[in-house]
Amino acid sequence: MLAAFERVLVVCAVPAERDAVATATRGMGPRVEVVAGGVGPAAVAASTTAALLTARHAGRPYDLVVAAGIAGGFAAAGVHVGDTVVADRIVAADLGAELPPTPQSPAGFASVADLGFGAVEHRPPPAVVSAAAEAAGARTGAVLSVSTTTGTDERAAQLLARHPDAAAEAMEGFGVAEAVAAHSAPTPVLEVRTVSNAVGLRNRAAWRIPQALAALSTAFGKLAG
Ligand SMILES: O=C(O)c1cccc(C(=O)CC[C@H]2O[C@@H](n3cnc4c(=O)[nH]cnc43)[C@H](O)[C@@H]2O)c1
């Protein structure tokens, strides 16, 4: 399905993810550019902005931007190590205010949208999501962008309570989507993730990074094919 676009920018976080995607898309030549934009929403928003403006000034703007990489999967949603997820919602899941408990209500969370300061989600075009999911053999669902990787089962449950459609958690999708919205609208943005670990109690030794990177290459091979 990537061949339906003239110029595709794929934004990963780290070089290992970039290389996994670039290996799979090499046959598409300069139509697909892959960058390692840094870890977290701020780094990747800055990198994406730079790539978008450079391409536009060169007279070769992108007509699709993809946030890609490894992710945590929500096991309660049936998402497990090695699975591929295409986001139908790209959500800033921890951008807001923590609310203390009151006599009337338990502790809670208000998003910046709840607070009246802007948006906390981007919805990629459904037809592009469906085409990508079908081509990659992926499932769809919300992919949560967080600034702090979840490290307890309690936080995983809180995120799922707020976002029952959550399939995966990563750190960059919302930053990529915000940069595109600011500098290249209405260019569509996708997020494609392959799962390296379960969202919940932190156990870095259990992250299956090589398996997730291999799945990332496989997914992009299918998207390119
Ligand atoms: O150590 C390595 O070899 C290595 C190779 C590729 C990627 C990494 C990363 O640590 C990438 C961090 C990246 O992964 C996303 N991620 C993965 N699991 C989660 C999670 O459970 N919660 C949030 N983010 C996750 C995230 O987008 C990071 O940027 C290491």
Ligand as a Chemical Component Dictionary entry (heavy atoms), coordinates in Angstrom:
data_LIG
# 
_chem_comp.id                   LIG 
_chem_comp.type                 NON-POLYMER 
_chem_comp.pdbx_formal_charge   0 
_chem_comp.three_letter_code    LIG 
# 
loop_
_chem_comp_atom.comp_id 
_chem_comp_atom.atom_id 
_chem_comp_atom.alt_atom_id 
_chem_comp_atom.type_symbol 
_chem_comp_atom.charge 
_chem_comp_atom.model_Cartn_x 
_chem_comp_atom.model_Cartn_y 
_chem_comp_atom.model_Cartn_z 
_chem_comp_atom.pdbx_ordinal 
LIG O1  O1  O 0 18.150 -1.912 23.184 1  
LIG C1  C1  C 0 17.906 -2.088 21.989 2  
LIG O2  O2  O 0 18.573 -2.824 21.233 3  
LIG C2  C2  C 0 16.733 -1.421 21.421 4  
LIG C3  C3  C 0 16.446 -1.608 20.082 5  
LIG C4  C4  C 0 15.336 -1.017 19.564 6  
LIG C5  C5  C 0 14.523 -0.226 20.375 7  
LIG C6  C6  C 0 14.863 -0.054 21.706 8  
LIG C7  C7  C 0 14.040 0.764  22.576 9  
LIG O3  O3  O 0 14.156 0.755  23.779 10 
LIG C8  C8  C 0 13.066 1.604  21.910 11 
LIG C9  C9  C 0 12.289 2.449  22.849 12 
LIG C10 C10 C 0 11.002 2.712  22.154 13 
LIG O4  O4  O 0 10.199 1.601  22.242 14 
LIG C11 C11 C 0 8.883  1.981  22.411 15 
LIG N1  N1  N 0 8.357  1.121  23.467 16 
LIG C12 C12 C 0 8.548  -0.210 23.532 17 
LIG N2  N2  N 0 7.877  -0.731 24.548 18 
LIG C13 C13 C 0 7.233  0.271  25.148 19 
LIG C14 C14 C 0 6.344  0.319  26.273 20 
LIG O5  O5  O 0 5.994  -0.682 26.916 21 
LIG N3  N3  N 0 5.885  1.544  26.619 22 
LIG C15 C15 C 0 6.235  2.651  25.951 23 
LIG N4  N4  N 0 7.059  2.633  24.879 24 
LIG C16 C16 C 0 7.536  1.451  24.484 25 
LIG C17 C17 C 0 8.890  3.477  22.654 26 
LIG O6  O6  O 0 8.264  4.093  21.568 27 
LIG C18 C18 C 0 10.349 3.866  22.749 28 
LIG O7  O7  O 0 10.720 4.921  21.940 29 
LIG C19 C19 C 0 15.969 -0.648 22.240 30 
# 
loop_
_chem_comp_bond.comp_id 
_chem_comp_bond.atom_id_1 
_chem_comp_bond.atom_id_2 
_chem_comp_bond.value_order 
_chem_comp_bond.pdbx_ordinal 
LIG O1  C1  DOUB 1  
LIG C1  O2  SING 2  
LIG C1  C2  SING 3  
LIG C2  C3  SING 4  
LIG C2  C19 DOUB 5  
LIG C3  C4  DOUB 6  
LIG C4  C5  SING 7  
LIG C5  C6  DOUB 8  
LIG C6  C7  SING 9  
LIG C6  C19 SING 10 
LIG C7  O3  DOUB 11 
LIG C7  C8  SING 12 
LIG C8  C9  SING 13 
LIG C9  C10 SING 14 
LIG C10 O4  SING 15 
LIG C10 C18 SING 16 
LIG O4  C11 SING 17 
LIG C11 N1  SING 18 
LIG C11 C17 SING 19 
LIG N1  C12 SING 20 
LIG N1  C16 SING 21 
LIG C12 N2  DOUB 22 
LIG N2  C13 SING 23 
LIG C13 C14 SING 24 
LIG C13 C16 DOUB 25 
LIG C14 O5  DOUB 26 
LIG C14 N3  SING 27 
LIG N3  C15 SING 28 
LIG C15 N4  DOUB 29 
LIG N4  C16 SING 30 
LIG C17 O6  SING 31 
LIG C17 C18 SING 32 
LIG C18 O7  SING 33 
# 
